[in-house]
Structure formats: structure tokens, C-alpha cells
């Protein structure tokens, strides 16, 4: 009975390591600087521009290997810093969490947002949609910045 219990524990450990390894591999793929722009209609039948498309802007994400992130809009020098992590992954579909820090005002709570991400097969672009947002808000298409 003890031997069987040890085997079950080892199987669980191997399974957990596989899951963590999967997230680690996806996380490594995301490390880098990405430039995003609004993209796509809110549905296949909708020809109206999304809320994001009406704004016409560029957002840059610098996802670092230490799980820190810097975000900025356009060429603005004001940058938002925080952390990022992959919550779960299934192939090229994943959930990404971004946490924005507010160092100038520690009394404000951290801003935590979760996103659905679809990574392209070649790993050079992904779409990002905020979880819980109205579909008419739209999505962003991020392309890896070439050095």
C-alpha cells in the first residue's frame, strides 16, 4: 500500500512538473518587446470598428524574463511598470495576468488584469483580449519588435 502511494505521488509530481514546464516554455516565448495595435471587428458579422480601433494607438509591452514588465503608449516617456505571469496555457492559447504597480501612490491598490492570448504558430505575434470586457471593446494584435 505504501509503495502504491509513493507511485501515485510520483505521478502527480511528474504531472505538475509537466504543467509548470509548459507554462515556463510559453513564458519564455513571450519574453521580449512587443508592439500592439487595435485589430479586428468585434465579431465576424460586425463591420463597425471596435472601441479600440476608434482610438488608433500603439501600446508597447516589454515582457522580461524576471516576470517584470514595462508598458507605454506611443512614444510617451511615461511608463507603467509591473509584473506578468502566465496563469495557464493550452497549446498556443493562454491566460496572461498583468499587474500594474503604482509606486507614486502606495495607497492605491495594484491593478490586476487578466487577458486571453492567442499566440501565432511562429511565435512572432499574438492577439490579446481582456477577460470580462465587452466584445465590442476589441482586441490588440502584438508583433514582436525586431532588434
C-alpha positions in Angstrom: 0.0 0.0 0.0 2.8 2.4 0.9 4.6 1.6 -2.4 1.5 2.3 -4.4 1.1 5.6 -2.6 4.6 6.6 -3.4 4.0 5.8 -7.1 0.8 7.9 -7.1 2.7 10.8 -5.5 5.5 10.5 -8.1 2.9 10.5 -11.0 1.3 13.6 -9.5 4.7 15.3 -9.2 5.7 14.4 -12.8 2.3 15.8 -14.0 2.7 19.0 -12.0 6.2 19.5 -13.4 4.9 19.0 -16.9 2.3 21.7 -16.3 4.8 24.1 -14.8 7.2 23.3 -17.6 4.5 24.1 -20.2 3.9 27.5 -18.6 7.7 28.1 -18.4 8.1 27.3 -22.2 5.2 29.6 -23.1 6.6 32.3 -20.7 10.0 32.1 -22.4 8.3 32.5 -25.8 6.6 35.7 -24.6 9.8 37.3 -23.2 10.7 40.3 -25.4 9.4 43.7 -26.6 6.0 43.6 -28.4 4.2 46.4 -30.2 0.4 46.2 -30.2 -2.3 47.9 -32.2 -6.1 47.6 -32.2 -7.3 45.0 -34.6 -10.4 43.2 -35.9 -14.1 43.7 -35.7 -15.8 42.6 -32.5 -17.3 39.6 -34.4 -17.2 38.1 -37.9 -20.6 39.7 -38.7 -19.7 43.2 -37.4 -18.2 45.7 -39.8 -18.2 48.5 -37.3 -14.8 49.4 -35.8 -14.2 48.4 -32.2 -13.8 50.9 -29.4 -10.0 50.3 -29.5 -9.9 50.8 -33.3 -11.5 54.2 -32.9 -8.7 55.2 -30.6 -5.9 54.3 -33.1 -2.9 53.9 -30.9 0.2 51.7 -30.3 0.9 50.0 -27.0 4.4 48.6 -26.2 4.9 45.7 -23.8 8.4 44.8 -22.6 7.9 41.4 -21.0 11.1 40.4 -19.2 12.5 37.1 -18.1 12.3 38.0 -14.4 8.5 38.4 -14.8 8.7 42.2 -14.7 7.0 44.3 -17.4 7.1 47.9 -18.7 4.2 49.2 -20.7 3.9 52.5 -22.6 1.6 54.1 -25.2 3.1 55.5 -28.4 6.4 57.2 -27.9 5.5 58.6 -24.5 8.2 58.6 -21.9 5.8 57.8 -19.1 6.0 54.1 -18.5 3.9 51.9 -16.3 5.8 49.1 -14.5 4.5 45.9 -13.0 4.7 42.1 -13.2 3.3 39.5 -15.6 2.7 35.7 -15.5 1.1 33.0 -17.5 -1.9 31.7 -15.5 -2.5 28.7 -17.7 -1.8 27.5 -21.2 -3.3 25.1 -23.6 -1.2 24.9 -26.7 -0.9 28.4 -28.2 -4.0 29.6 -26.1 -3.2 31.1 -22.7 -4.3 33.3 -19.9 -1.9 36.1 -19.1 -2.0 38.3 -15.9 -0.6 41.8 -15.9 -0.3 43.6 -12.5 0.4 47.3 -12.7 2.3 48.9 -9.8 1.6 52.4 -8.6 4.9 53.5 -6.9 3.9 57.1 -6.7 0.8 56.3 -4.6 1.2 53.2 -2.5 -2.3 53.8 -1.0 -3.8 52.8 -4.4 -4.4 49.1 -4.9 -2.5 47.3 -7.5 -4.3 47.0 -10.8 -4.7 43.3 -11.8 -6.0 42.4 -15.2 -6.3 39.0 -16.9 -6.2 38.5 -20.7 -6.9 35.7 -23.2 -3.9 35.4 -25.5 -3.7 33.5 -28.8 0.0 33.1 -29.8 0.8 32.6 -33.5 2.3 29.3 -34.7 5.7 31.1 -35.4 5.6 32.9 -32.0 6.1 36.3 -33.6 2.7 37.7 -32.8 -0.3 37.3 -30.5 -3.8 38.7 -30.0 -4.8 40.0 -26.6 -8.3 40.4 -25.3 -9.1 41.5 -21.8 -11.2 38.9 -19.9 -14.6 40.1 -19.0 -14.5 43.1 -21.3 -17.4 43.8 -23.7 -16.6 42.2 -27.0 -17.2 45.5 -28.8 -14.2 46.8 -26.9 -12.0 44.8 -29.3 -8.5 43.2 -29.2 -4.9 44.1 -29.7 -2.5 42.5 -32.1 1.0 42.4 -30.8 4.0 41.8 -33.0 7.5 41.1 -31.7 9.8 44.1 -32.2 12.8 43.4 -34.3 16.0 44.4 -32.6 
